[in-house]
Amino acid sequence: MPDREQHEMSFQERRIKNHRLRRGVFLIPSVFTSANLLCGYYAVVAALLGTPEDFNHAAKAIGFAILFDSLDGRLARLFGANTDFGIQFDSLADVVSFGIAPAILAYAWGVRSVVGLGGEAFHQLGRFGWLCCLAFLICCAWRLARFNVKGMAPGGSKYFVGMPTPAAAGVIAALVHGFHRFGPVQDWRWSVAWFLLAAGLGALMTSTIRYYSFKDIPWTRKQPAFLIVILILLAGMIWVYSEYVLVMLACGYAALGVALHLARFVRHRLVSRTA
């Protein structure tokens, strides 16, 4: 009888420990999502301060938010901790880190010093920049809502429909980081181009252009040695030459999706004509 009672107590203790461990596993992705949200909030505060170094810190914070955002989803899938709450929490954090933060950063970087010169034309430029950055934010929220409803592109998880919000935010952050030594934009013509870029990134997020997701790569399996070497070299280049490498990676990813979409469109037209 005592042995039976001891066995039941041991079984109950194991159940309690397993339950606590399970709860801890479910909390891990939320911790990384919270870190993503923290980076987005810090990026907003740094962008409002307005010095070149603060702009650079804001851009770096968005970069770290992208890292945390990629980790929370992968950890949730790895531990089997996907929940409806986690999905909604992640989307809300993404609106802050990849919508509000880059929109404020883009506006402050492109208009602050130019508007300070005065004149009605520069005030009009400020309104134009405000609208372009607002369009970026709305498109980001639209893109996240569409993803929550429709998911990936038809046929699997190989492609996103529209440019991912972290990638769009990454273009703005990479450019600010790459050119932060020169300070904010000083010429109104560059300001117009900058704001049009922000609006264009918003359009790419809401488009139907397919972007490669990298989700079909089995990262948890053993990888070829050359791939490990390439990843190590890439990490080293980012560490040493981040101002150049990140700009090339972010802009290259954005341009590659458009180029492949145009190539598929031209090929489809050619096939239709020959058919």
Secondary structure, 3 states (H helix, E strand, C coil): CHHHHHHHHHHHHHHHHHHHHHHHHHHHHHHHHHHHHHHHHHHHHHHHHCCHHHHHHHHHHHHHHHHHHHHHHHHHHHHCCCCHHHHHHHHHHHHHHHHHHHHHHHHHHHHHHHHCCCCHHHHHHHHHHHHHHHHHHHHHHHHHHHHHHHCCCCCCCCEEECCCHHHHHHHHHHHHHHHHHHCCCCCHHHHHHHHHHHHHHHHHHHCCCEEECCCCCCCCCCCCHHHHHHHHHHHHHHHHCHHHHHHHHHHHHHHHHHHHHHHHHHHHHHHHHHC
